[in-house]
Amino acid sequence: MNQFDETMKFDVDDAKAHNVKEIMTTVYNTLEERGYNPINQIVGYLQSGDPAYIPRHNEARNRIRHIDRDEIMEVLVRTYIEKEIHE
């Protein structure tokens, strides 16, 4: 069987999800504080992996680089779906 035919499972546990939320809150607030559009900058980082989208101020760049971009996206999607679809 071709490996691309199988569904892979991705799971971020609650402790990691909480850590991702804390880091993303810091990053978002830092971007806002520095006058950037936080959504655009975060999307740029998630798409490219280039940490230059995130400022060094408040250790935001170092903090976001300690978590996998896949984990960030999983938490963002889960949070959106839980809030917007499963209200």
C-alpha positions in Angstrom: 0.0 0.0 0.0 1.3 3.5 -0.9 2.2 5.6 2.2 0.4 8.5 0.7 -2.9 6.6 0.7 -2.9 6.3 4.5 -4.2 8.9 6.9 -1.6 10.2 9.3 -2.6 11.2 12.8 -1.3 14.5 14.3 -1.9 15.3 17.9 -0.7 18.1 20.2 -1.4 17.4 23.9 -3.1 19.9 26.1 0.1 21.0 27.9 1.8 21.7 24.6 -1.3 23.5 23.3 -1.3 25.7 26.4 2.4 26.5 25.9 1.7 27.4 22.2 -1.1 29.7 23.3 1.2 31.5 25.8 3.9 32.0 23.2 1.5 33.1 20.5 0.0 35.6 22.9 3.4 37.1 23.6 4.3 37.1 19.9 1.0 38.8 19.0 1.3 41.4 21.7 5.0 42.1 20.7 4.1 42.6 17.1 1.3 45.0 18.0 3.6 46.9 20.4 6.2 47.3 17.6 3.6 48.6 15.1 3.3 45.5 12.9 0.1 43.8 11.7 0.3 40.7 13.9 -1.8 38.5 11.6 0.2 39.3 8.5 3.5 38.7 10.3 2.4 35.4 11.9 1.1 34.1 8.6 4.3 35.1 6.9 6.3 33.2 9.5 4.0 30.1 9.3 4.2 30.0 5.5 7.9 30.6 5.1 9.5 29.5 8.4 11.6 32.7 8.2 12.0 34.0 11.8 12.7 37.5 10.4 8.9 38.0 10.4 9.0 38.0 14.2 10.9 40.7 16.2 13.5 40.0 18.8 11.8 42.3 21.2 10.5 40.6 24.3 12.3 37.4 23.2 9.4 36.8 20.8 11.6 35.4 18.0 13.4 33.0 20.3 10.2 31.8 21.9 8.3 31.1 18.7 11.3 29.2 17.3 11.1 26.7 20.2 7.8 25.3 18.9 7.1 23.5 15.7 5.1 25.5 13.1 2.9 22.4 12.7 2.0 22.6 16.4 1.2 26.3 16.1 -1.1 25.6 13.1 -2.8 22.7 14.8 -3.6 24.9 17.9 -4.8 27.8 15.7 -7.1 25.5 13.7 -8.4 23.7 16.8 -9.1 27.0 18.6 -10.9 28.5 15.6 -13.0 25.4 15.0 -13.9 25.1 18.7 -14.9 28.7 18.9 -16.5 29.3 15.5 -18.0 25.9 14.6 -18.6 24.1 17.8 -19.9 27.0 19.9 
